[in-house]
Amino acid sequence: MSDHLTEDVTRFLRAETLGINLVPEQVAHFGHYLQLLLAWNERMNLTAVREPTAMIQRHFYDSLTCVLATGDLNGRRLIDVGTGAGFPGLPLKIAFPALQLTLVESVVKKTHFLTALVTGLGLADVTILSDRVEVLGQQPEHREVYDWAVARGVADMRVLVEYLLPLCRVGGFMLAQKGEHAREETAVASPAIHLLGGGEPRFQQVQVADKTEPHFLVVVEKVSRTPETYPRRVGMPGKRPL
């Protein structure tokens, strides 16, 4: 990596404003992540963001803003649904090495990138799945076992709560990274949230790089068990949102 990019990684990912203090090895991991992302993005569409500094700001730093809601994730179990190129799960794993991470991505070729990255960085306790989340939500090894179920720009909130809340243990949380319409989307999803065992949503506004429109972390605590009929079969949450 060029000295210029090394400086950019270091400058943007020291992340003291988020309460994260990255050691040099962790910054180096982000540098390797960036190199691999740039290389693979030439062959497949992992991200529409092409410029390296923008990738650092809009993907790495944006992923790390989740810590404003989660706090220290070491020792926690987190599942990242629709992770794509690993966001926000893998930046959080780099920042919190003792995090137990599960990445869910239905596009198999993207899981090849994730596998190469996790192997290259030597990350432990990372599981990569290409299953559909509606299926995982009905499996005992994934249903209601996670401390955090997260997603970044995957679907409308009514759909997202059916993806995420069944994965959360009672006392755990779902976290959705949303844009300027977060409050409106969440208000419409309120009946679904309560049906699926969620409590009252809370909102944490964050500033993302050079973006002027507001971004939010939408957090919902799991306060009661999800009825056994949810999530519904594959495709139903999207076709017929609750």
C-alpha positions as CSV (number, residue, x, y, z in Angstrom):
1,M,0.0,0.0,0.0
2,S,1.3,3.5,-0.8
3,D,2.4,5.8,2.0
4,H,-0.6,8.1,1.1
5,L,-3.1,5.3,1.7
6,T,-1.4,4.2,4.8
7,E,-1.8,7.7,6.2
8,D,-5.4,7.8,5.2
9,V,-6.2,4.5,6.9
10,T,-4.4,5.6,10.1
11,R,-6.0,9.1,10.1
12,F,-9.6,8.0,9.5
13,L,-9.5,4.8,11.6
14,R,-7.9,5.9,14.8
15,A,-11.6,6.5,15.6
16,E,-11.1,8.1,19.0
17,T,-14.4,9.9,18.5
18,L,-16.1,6.5,18.6
19,G,-14.2,5.4,21.8
20,I,-12.1,3.0,19.8
21,N,-8.3,3.0,20.0
22,L,-6.9,0.8,17.3
23,V,-3.4,-0.6,17.7
24,P,-1.0,-0.7,14.7
25,E,-1.8,-4.3,13.9
26,Q,-5.5,-3.5,13.6
27,V,-4.8,-0.5,11.4
28,A,-2.6,-2.9,9.3
29,H,-5.6,-5.3,9.0
30,F,-7.7,-2.4,7.6
31,G,-5.0,-1.7,5.1
32,H,-5.0,-5.3,3.9
33,Y,-8.8,-5.2,3.8
34,L,-8.6,-2.1,1.6
35,Q,-6.1,-3.7,-0.8
36,L,-8.1,-6.8,-1.2
37,L,-11.3,-4.9,-1.7
38,L,-9.8,-2.7,-4.4
39,A,-8.4,-5.8,-6.2
40,W,-11.5,-7.9,-6.1
41,N,-13.7,-4.9,-6.9
42,E,-12.0,-4.8,-10.3
43,R,-13.4,-8.3,-11.0
44,M,-16.8,-8.2,-9.4
45,N,-19.2,-5.5,-8.1
46,L,-18.5,-5.6,-4.3
47,T,-19.1,-1.8,-3.9
48,A,-20.0,1.1,-6.1
49,V,-17.5,3.2,-4.1
50,R,-14.2,3.0,-6.1
51,E,-12.0,5.6,-4.6
52,P,-9.8,4.3,-1.7
53,T,-10.2,7.2,0.7
54,A,-14.0,7.1,0.1
55,M,-14.0,3.4,0.9
56,I,-12.2,4.0,4.2
57,Q,-14.7,6.7,5.2
58,R,-18.0,5.3,3.8
59,H,-17.4,1.7,4.5
60,F,-14.8,1.2,7.3
61,Y,-15.6,4.2,9.4
62,D,-19.3,3.9,8.8
63,S,-19.2,0.3,10.0
64,L,-17.4,1.3,13.1
65,T,-20.0,3.9,14.1
66,C,-22.1,0.9,15.2
67,V,-20.0,1.0,18.4
68,L,-21.9,4.1,19.5
69,A,-24.9,1.7,20.0
70,T,-23.2,-1.6,20.8
71,G,-20.3,-0.6,23.1
72,D,-17.5,-3.1,23.5
73,L,-18.3,-6.2,21.5
74,N,-15.5,-8.5,22.7
75,G,-17.1,-11.7,23.9
76,R,-20.4,-11.0,22.2
77,R,-22.1,-13.0,19.4
78,L,-23.0,-10.8,16.4
79,I,-24.7,-11.8,13.1
80,D,-24.4,-9.5,10.1
81,V,-27.2,-10.1,7.6
82,G,-26.7,-9.2,3.9
83,T,-23.1,-8.3,4.7
84,G,-21.9,-7.9,1.1
85,A,-18.2,-7.1,1.3
86,G,-18.2,-7.5,5.0
87,F,-19.9,-4.4,6.3
88,P,-20.4,-3.7,9.1
89,G,-19.4,-7.1,10.6
90,L,-15.7,-7.4,9.6
91,P,-14.6,-3.9,10.6
92,L,-16.2,-4.5,14.0
93,K,-14.4,-7.9,14.2
94,I,-11.1,-6.2,13.5
95,A,-11.8,-3.6,16.2
96,F,-13.0,-6.2,18.7
97,P,-10.9,-9.4,18.1
98,A,-12.8,-11.5,20.7
99,L,-16.2,-10.9,18.9
100,Q,-17.8,-14.1,17.7
101,L,-19.0,-13.1,14.2
102,T,-21.4,-14.7,11.7
103,L,-21.6,-13.2,8.2
104,V,-24.6,-13.9,6.1
105,E,-24.5,-13.3,2.3
106,S,-26.7,-15.1,-0.2
107,V,-24.5,-14.2,-3.2
108,V,-22.0,-17.0,-3.3
109,K,-19.3,-15.1,-5.2
110,K,-19.2,-12.5,-2.5
111,T,-18.7,-15.2,0.2
112,H,-15.5,-16.1,-1.8
113,F,-14.2,-12.7,-1.2
114,L,-15.1,-12.8,2.5
115,T,-13.4,-16.2,2.9
116,A,-10.2,-14.9,1.2
117,L,-10.2,-11.8,3.5
118,V,-10.9,-13.7,6.7
119,T,-8.2,-16.2,5.8
120,G,-5.7,-13.5,4.8
121,L,-6.2,-11.7,8.1
122,G,-6.1,-14.8,10.2
123,L,-9.3,-13.9,11.9
124,A,-10.7,-16.5,14.4
125,D,-14.4,-17.1,15.3
126,V,-15.8,-15.9,12.0
127,T,-18.5,-18.0,10.3
128,I,-19.5,-17.3,6.7
129,L,-22.9,-18.5,5.5
130,S,-24.5,-18.2,2.1
131,D,-28.0,-19.3,3.3
132,R,-31.1,-17.2,3.2
133,V,-31.8,-15.5,6.5
134,E,-35.4,-16.7,6.6
135,V,-34.0,-20.2,6.7
136,L,-31.4,-19.4,9.4
137,G,-34.0,-17.8,11.6
138,Q,-35.8,-21.1,11.9
139,Q,-32.7,-23.2,12.7
140,P,-31.9,-23.8,16.4
141,E,-28.2,-23.0,16.1
142,H,-29.1,-19.5,14.9
143,R,-32.6,-18.7,16.3
144,E,-32.7,-16.4,19.3
145,V,-29.0,-16.9,20.2
146,Y,-27.3,-13.7,19.2
147,D,-26.5,-10.6,21.3
148,W,-26.6,-8.4,18.2
149,A,-28.2,-8.9,14.8
150,V,-27.2,-6.1,12.4
151,A,-27.8,-5.0,8.9
152,R,-26.6,-2.1,6.7
153,G,-29.0,-0.9,4.1
154,V,-30.4,-4.3,3.3
155,A,-34.2,-3.7,3.1
156,D,-37.1,-1.7,4.3
157,M,-37.5,-1.7,8.1
158,R,-40.7,-3.8,8.0
159,V,-38.7,-6.5,6.2
160,L,-35.6,-6.1,8.2
161,V,-37.2,-6.7,11.6
162,E,-38.5,-10.1,10.4
163,Y,-34.9,-10.9,9.3
164,L,-33.2,-9.7,12.5
165,L,-35.4,-10.1,15.5
166,P,-35.9,-13.9,15.3
167,L,-32.1,-14.2,15.5
168,C,-31.7,-12.1,18.7
169,R,-31.9,-13.7,22.1
170,V,-34.3,-12.1,24.6
171,G,-32.2,-9.3,26.0
172,G,-30.3,-9.0,22.8
173,F,-30.6,-6.3,20.2
174,M,-31.2,-5.7,16.5
175,L,-29.4,-2.8,14.9
176,A,-30.2,-1.3,11.5
177,Q,-28.0,1.3,9.8
178,K,-30.5,3.6,8.1
179,G,-30.5,6.9,6.2
180,E,-32.6,10.0,6.4
181,H,-36.0,8.2,6.4
182,A,-35.1,6.0,9.4
183,R,-37.8,7.4,11.7
184,E,-40.5,7.2,9.2
185,E,-39.6,3.6,8.2
186,T,-39.4,2.5,11.8
187,A,-42.8,4.1,12.7
188,V,-44.5,2.1,9.9
189,A,-42.7,-1.0,11.1
190,S,-43.9,-0.5,14.7
191,P,-46.6,-3.2,14.6
192,A,-44.1,-5.8,13.2
193,I,-41.5,-4.9,15.8
194,H,-43.9,-5.6,18.7
195,L,-45.3,-8.7,17.0
196,L,-41.8,-10.2,16.7
197,G,-40.8,-9.5,20.3
198,G,-39.1,-6.1,20.0
199,G,-39.3,-3.2,22.4
200,E,-39.4,0.5,21.7
201,P,-36.8,1.6,19.1
202,R,-34.1,4.1,19.9
203,F,-32.2,6.3,17.4
204,Q,-28.6,7.3,17.4
205,Q,-27.7,9.9,14.7
206,V,-24.2,9.6,13.3
207,Q,-22.1,11.6,10.9
208,V,-20.8,9.6,7.9
209,A,-17.8,11.1,6.1
210,D,-18.7,13.8,3.6
211,K,-22.4,12.9,3.6
212,T,-24.7,15.8,4.5
213,E,-28.0,13.8,5.0
214,P,-28.6,12.3,8.4
215,H,-27.7,8.7,9.1
216,F,-29.1,6.7,12.0
217,L,-28.4,3.6,14.0
218,V,-31.9,2.1,14.8
219,V,-31.7,-0.2,17.8
220,V,-34.5,-2.4,19.1
221,E,-34.1,-4.6,22.2
222,K,-35.6,-8.1,22.1
223,V,-38.0,-8.1,25.0
224,S,-39.9,-11.3,24.4
225,R,-39.7,-14.4,22.2
226,T,-40.6,-14.3,18.5
227,P,-43.6,-16.4,17.6
228,E,-42.6,-19.7,16.0
229,T,-44.2,-18.8,12.6
230,Y,-41.6,-16.1,12.0
231,P,-39.6,-15.6,9.9
232,R,-41.9,-16.8,7.2
233,R,-40.6,-18.9,4.2
234,V,-38.0,-17.5,1.8
235,G,-39.2,-14.4,0.0
236,M,-42.3,-13.8,2.0
237,P,-41.0,-11.0,4.2
238,G,-40.1,-9.0,1.1
239,K,-43.2,-9.8,-0.9
240,R,-45.6,-9.2,2.0
241,P,-44.1,-7.1,4.7
242,L,-45.7,-7.3,8.1
